Amino acid sequence: MTWFEQLFTPVARRTDEQAMARVQAGDDPEAFAELVRRWEAPVRALCVRMTGDERYGEDLAQETFVRVFASRARFEPGRKFSTWLWRIALNLCHNERRRRGVRAEQPLDDETDDGPALRAYEPGPDEQLMEQEQAALVRAALQSLPATHRAVVVLREYEGLKLREIAEVLDIPANTAASRYRYGLTELRKQTKEIFE
């Protein structure tokens, strides 16, 4: 598809790269809004998992899209938009954790500001408590991993990226991504072994 065709493809059928070409060519707010709609939830989930804090994660997700728009001229045509987006989000998460200088503490429950999350099936209080404790332990174990290993585990297990895609996002060799993934899983298994036996 030519550059001209990319600019005039209807929004619903545009690839991420085509939408980004429109954003670059004319600061197209419709194309940018489409990118935000497509990627807002995955980027927010990544940021929450990387920081271990829902509020920081949401703020960093918003900041990710601010950065995408601000640095739109630096996006290289021919590159994959998602790789560029994941890299921006991960860099912001790493910077935030360094700025805070502490490991985020995790709440023992999954409540939101509006109260407990609604579920179609409500397990009994004992099951709820056990689920909350297990989830808190898994989150704590994930947060205890070095940021370089946590990024690989989160991108693979939660975002479904292949190891070669992770290597591209993190700008590391595929073997390094694979070894960080194995190490991260091994550590997570060690730390969560008791709760899942």
C-alpha positions as CSV (number, residue, x, y, z in Angstrom):
1,M,0.0,0.0,0.0
2,T,1.4,3.4,-1.0
3,W,1.8,6.3,1.4
4,F,-1.1,8.0,-0.4
5,E,-3.4,5.0,0.0
6,Q,-2.5,4.9,3.7
7,L,-3.6,8.4,4.2
8,F,-7.1,7.8,2.7
9,T,-7.9,4.4,4.1
10,P,-11.1,4.5,6.3
11,V,-10.4,4.6,10.0
12,A,-12.0,1.3,10.8
13,R,-9.8,-0.6,8.3
14,R,-6.5,1.2,9.1
15,T,-3.6,-0.7,10.6
16,D,-1.9,0.9,13.5
17,E,1.0,1.9,11.2
18,Q,-1.4,3.5,8.7
19,A,-3.1,5.5,11.5
20,M,0.3,6.6,12.8
21,A,1.2,7.7,9.2
22,R,-1.9,9.9,9.2
23,V,-1.0,11.3,12.6
24,Q,2.5,12.1,11.4
25,A,1.3,13.6,8.1
26,G,-1.3,16.0,9.4
27,D,-1.7,15.6,13.1
28,D,-5.0,13.7,12.4
29,P,-7.0,13.7,15.6
30,E,-9.3,11.0,14.4
31,A,-6.5,8.6,13.6
32,F,-4.8,9.4,17.0
33,A,-8.1,8.8,18.8
34,E,-8.4,5.5,17.1
35,L,-4.9,4.4,18.2
36,V,-5.8,5.5,21.8
37,R,-9.0,3.5,21.7
38,R,-7.2,0.4,20.4
39,W,-4.3,0.5,22.8
40,E,-5.5,2.3,26.0
41,A,-6.6,-0.9,27.9
42,P,-3.4,-3.0,27.0
43,V,-1.1,-0.1,27.9
44,R,-2.9,0.6,31.1
45,A,-2.7,-3.1,32.1
46,L,1.0,-3.2,31.3
47,C,1.7,0.0,33.3
48,V,-0.3,-1.3,36.3
49,R,1.5,-4.6,36.3
50,M,4.9,-3.0,35.9
51,T,4.5,-0.5,38.7
52,G,2.3,-2.6,41.0
53,D,0.1,0.4,41.5
54,E,-3.2,1.1,39.8
55,R,-3.2,4.9,40.1
56,Y,0.4,5.2,38.9
57,G,-0.3,2.8,36.1
58,E,-3.2,4.8,34.9
59,D,-1.2,8.0,35.0
60,L,1.6,6.4,33.1
61,A,-0.7,5.0,30.5
62,Q,-2.0,8.5,29.9
63,E,1.5,9.9,29.8
64,T,2.4,7.1,27.3
65,F,-0.1,8.5,24.8
66,V,1.0,12.1,25.5
67,R,4.6,11.0,24.6
68,V,3.4,9.1,21.5
69,F,1.8,12.3,20.2
70,A,4.6,14.5,21.2
71,S,7.2,12.3,19.5
72,R,5.1,11.3,16.5
73,A,7.7,12.7,14.1
74,R,10.3,10.2,15.5
75,F,8.1,7.1,14.6
76,E,9.9,5.4,11.7
77,P,7.7,4.2,8.9
78,G,8.2,0.5,8.3
79,R,8.5,-0.2,12.0
80,K,5.8,-1.8,14.0
81,F,3.7,0.7,16.0
82,S,3.1,-1.7,18.9
83,T,6.8,-2.2,19.4
84,W,7.4,1.5,19.6
85,L,4.4,2.0,21.9
86,W,5.4,-0.8,24.3
87,R,8.9,0.6,24.5
88,I,7.6,4.1,25.4
89,A,5.3,2.7,28.1
90,L,8.0,0.4,29.6
91,N,10.5,3.3,29.7
92,L,8.0,5.5,31.6
93,C,7.3,2.6,34.0
94,H,11.1,2.1,34.7
95,N,11.6,5.8,35.1
96,E,8.7,6.1,37.6
97,R,9.9,3.2,39.7
98,R,13.4,4.8,39.8
99,R,11.9,8.1,40.7
100,R,9.9,6.6,43.5
101,G,12.9,4.6,44.6
102,V,10.8,2.0,46.4
103,R,9.0,-1.2,45.6
104,A,5.3,-0.6,45.5
105,E,3.3,-2.1,48.3
106,Q,0.3,-4.1,47.2
107,P,-3.1,-3.9,48.8
108,L,-4.5,-7.2,50.1
109,D,-7.8,-6.8,48.3
110,D,-9.0,-6.0,44.8
111,E,-11.3,-3.2,45.8
112,T,-11.6,0.0,43.7
113,D,-12.4,3.4,45.0
114,D,-16.1,2.6,44.4
115,G,-16.0,-0.6,46.5
116,P,-15.5,-4.2,45.6
117,A,-15.5,-5.2,41.9
118,L,-18.7,-6.8,40.8
119,R,-18.6,-10.4,39.6
120,A,-21.2,-12.6,37.9
121,Y,-20.4,-15.4,40.3
122,E,-19.8,-14.4,44.0
123,P,-17.7,-17.0,45.8
124,G,-18.1,-17.4,49.5
125,P,-16.1,-15.2,51.9
126,D,-13.5,-17.9,52.5
127,E,-13.0,-18.3,48.7
128,Q,-12.8,-14.6,48.2
129,L,-10.2,-14.2,51.0
130,M,-8.1,-17.0,49.6
131,E,-8.3,-15.5,46.0
132,Q,-7.3,-12.1,47.3
133,E,-4.4,-13.5,49.3
134,Q,-3.2,-15.5,46.3
135,A,-3.5,-12.5,44.0
136,A,-1.6,-10.3,46.5
137,L,1.2,-12.9,46.7
138,V,1.5,-13.2,43.0
139,R,1.6,-9.4,42.6
140,A,4.2,-9.1,45.3
141,A,6.3,-11.9,43.7
142,L,6.0,-10.2,40.3
143,Q,7.1,-6.9,41.9
144,S,10.1,-8.5,43.5
145,L,11.6,-9.5,40.1
146,P,14.2,-7.2,38.7
147,A,12.5,-4.7,36.3
148,T,14.3,-6.2,33.3
149,H,12.9,-9.7,34.1
150,R,9.5,-8.4,35.1
151,A,9.1,-6.6,31.8
152,V,9.7,-9.8,29.9
153,V,7.3,-11.9,32.0
154,V,4.6,-9.2,31.8
155,L,4.9,-8.8,28.1
156,R,4.9,-12.6,27.5
157,E,2.3,-13.8,30.1
158,Y,-0.1,-10.9,30.3
159,E,0.2,-9.3,26.9
160,G,0.8,-12.4,24.8
161,L,3.9,-11.2,22.9
162,K,6.3,-13.8,21.5
163,L,9.8,-13.8,22.7
164,R,11.2,-12.3,19.4
165,E,8.6,-9.5,19.7
166,I,9.7,-8.9,23.3
167,A,13.3,-8.8,22.2
168,E,12.4,-6.2,19.6
169,V,10.5,-4.1,22.1
170,L,13.3,-4.2,24.7
171,D,16.0,-3.9,22.1
172,I,17.8,-7.0,23.4
173,P,18.9,-10.3,21.7
174,A,16.2,-13.0,21.6
175,N,18.4,-15.3,23.7
176,T,18.5,-12.7,26.4
177,A,14.7,-12.3,26.3
178,A,14.4,-16.1,26.6
179,S,16.8,-16.3,29.5
180,R,15.1,-13.4,31.4
181,Y,11.8,-15.1,30.9
182,R,13.0,-18.4,32.2
183,Y,14.6,-16.8,35.2
184,G,11.5,-14.7,35.9
185,L,9.2,-17.8,35.8
186,T,11.6,-19.8,38.0
187,E,11.6,-17.0,40.6
188,L,7.8,-16.6,40.5
189,R,7.4,-20.4,40.9
190,K,9.7,-20.4,43.9
191,Q,7.9,-17.6,45.6
192,T,4.4,-18.8,44.9
193,K,5.0,-22.6,45.2
194,E,3.3,-22.9,48.6
195,I,0.1,-21.1,47.7
196,F,-0.6,-23.2,44.6
197,E,0.2,-26.7,46.0
